[in-house]
């Protein structure tokens, strides 16, 4: 089969362009190693998330210093590398996307679609997981990598009065600046009214947003987003990463309580005729009808003599 010269030129041009892509200077952490460090940073943040809140910041820093020690990287080397990567946000986004893919693969391997211990009260009703996206994402404060939206269309399993619950973990890998992540959950009902919940996140924690169809209108659509704000007063060349992981969305339908049914006439229990209360026989000197009359309320004594 004869290959035309034009096809050979296109292939040659693509190879040349790929080979001309500038590599990361050797004085900085290379992409593969930075990916491994950021992934272990995520694991360290998860361990810090599980400790007492008063000790969380201390443990977070302690665990992350242990990660740098594991890879033989000093804080100065890490900081200078992040200055480079924050100036080349496309490269940082590629690394963050690989970290995100790795987290999602790990989550799928262990079964990510599970309920938290805190969701145990939901199982008394009809509860279903309705999240269909990836359970983890990594955002950096540079467009378009600072925003992730989602849309969910209800199916026939939805009912009037359903409650929609969005749960997720947020972690921040920040060297300086104000942390400001935003999560929003919006539910459009069948009469086109909308119920919304919005939350700002600034610390590593487990967060929950909830919207209920309290008016029994039925749900037409569910929308929302995760967003990482930029801090205009902070240095633009230091590490700023928000990791959203263990995302769950639950549709909860409370089962109606059954009302007790009254027995039908055919099942009513009747008392025997001889169990009815009988009046005592009248005294001999009184009229028989007088015994059945109710006792009169005593009147006050008369003042007449």
Secondary structure by P-SEA (a helix, b strand, c coil): ccccaaaaaaaaaaaaaaaaccccccccccaaaaaaaaaaaaaaaaaaaaccccaaaaaaaaaaaaaaaaacccaaaaaaaaaaaaaaaaaaaaaaaaaaaaaaaaaaaacccccccccccccccccccccccccccccccccccccccbbbbbccccccbbbbbbbbbbbbbccccbbbbbbbbbbbcccccccbbbbbbccbbbbbbbbbccccccccccccbbbbbbccccccccbbbbbbcbbbbbbbbbccccccccccccccccccccccccccccccccccccccccccccccccccc
